[in-house]
Amino acid sequence: MTATDRSLELITTAAQAAADKLAHDVIAYDVSDVLSITDAFLLASAPNDRQVRAIVDEIEERLLKELGAKPVRREGDRESRWILLDYVDIVVHVQHSEERVFYALERLWKDCPELELPADAKATRGKAKAHAELQAAEAADEPGGEWR
């Protein structure tokens, strides 16, 4: 079994919305062969809680406006470190970069086929690493920072 056309449409729209809000490392997996509860997962991350919320809000708004889709469940709003949007056909995970590294959902789903995403979403790959390196460099340049 593979992800339905509706699932692919939802994933594509959600991935583009995430990319438009500067998400990092957007990736999607077809999990329909291993899970009976959903067809696909979309993973995205951001370096701070505020951006996590902005990405989630944009995904929700776009899916509702463009495809008439509402999540049946939204979890993780309180701390905004990991927000899950369940659309039944797809599940969207938007995580703070630290949670993304710690939980490493990609390792769990690496055997599942990766879904094709819009070019803007693909361009987000490696952004978390680049952001972390930039932060480290800026911290080293600050007074009292680590000297190289």
N, C-alpha and C positions, 0 to 999 in steps of 0.2 A: 504494500500500500504506500502511496506517496501523498504528500500534502495536496490538498484540493486547490483549485483555481482561486477560490475565495480566500483561503489561507495565504496563498502567494500574494494576492492583491493587498491583504491586510499587512503582511510583512513588508512589502515594498513601500507602501505608504508610511508605515511606522518608521522604517529605516530612514527614509528621506526626511521625515520630521525630526528625527533624532540628529541627523547630520546637520540639518538647518539650524539646530540649537547648539551646535558645536560639541556633540557627544564624541567620546573617544572610543575607538576600537569596536565599531558596530559590526556585528556578525549574526548570522541566523542559521539555524539548523533544522532540518526536516527530521522530526522525532516520531513521525507517524508509525514507523515500523516497530518501535520499542515502547511507545506509550499509547494507551487507548484513550486517554483523556484530552489530548490536544495533538495538533498536526505539526506545529513548529514553535521554536523558541527564538526570540530576538534578544540579544544581549547588547548592552551599551553601558558606558560609564562616563563619569565626570569627576573632576578634581575637588568639587565641593558640594555641600548639601543643597545650596541654593540652585546650582546648575542642574543637579539631579531633578529637583522639583520642576524646573523650567522645561527640561526635556520631556518629562512625564506629561506635564500639562499640554505641551505642543502635540505630543503623540495622541493624547486623548481628544484634543480639539480637532486635529486633522482627520482622525478616523471617524469621528462623529460627523463632521462637516462634509467630507468627501465620500464616505462609504456608509454613513448611517449606522456605524457600529459603536456600541457602548460597552464598556467592560462590565462583566457580571460581578467582578470583585477587584478591589484595589487594596493592597496591603502595604504597610511599611511607611505610611505618611508621617508618623510621629517624629522619628529621627531623620527621615529622608536620607538614610544611608543605603537603603536597598528598597526600591519600590517595585512591586509586582503588579502588573495589569493583566487580568485574565479575561480574554475575549472568547473563551472556549476553543475556538479554532486555532488561536495562537496565544502564547503567553509571552509578555514583554517583561524583561528584567532590566531595570536601570539601577546601576550600583555606583556608590562612591568608589573611586579608584582603589582605595585600600581594601574594601570588601571584595572587589573584583579579583584582586591578587590573592587574597586569603582563601576565598571559596573556590576559585578557579573552575567555574562551571564548564569552561571549554574542555577541561580534562575529562569531565563526566560524559560529554556529548561528542568527543572527537571522532568516534566511530560512526556517527550519523552524518549523512550527506550535508554539506554546506549549501545553503541556498544562494542563488544569484541575487545581488542587491544593486541598487542604483550606484552610479559612479561616485556620487558625493558621499555615499555611505562607505564605499570601499576605500575612499581617500582618507577615512578616519583611522585606518589601521596604523598602529604605531604611535598615535598621538599621545597616549598615556605615558609611554616611555619617554618620549621627547619632552613632555611637560615635566615629568619627574626630574629629568636631567637639567632642564632649565631652572627649576626650583633649587636644585642642589647647587648649581653654579651661582645663582643669585645669593644663596645663603653663605657661600664661601666668600663672596665679595663684600659682605656686610662686616662692619666692625665686630670683632669677637667671633666671626665665622671661621671656619676651618681654612687654614692657609694651604695653598697647593705648592 
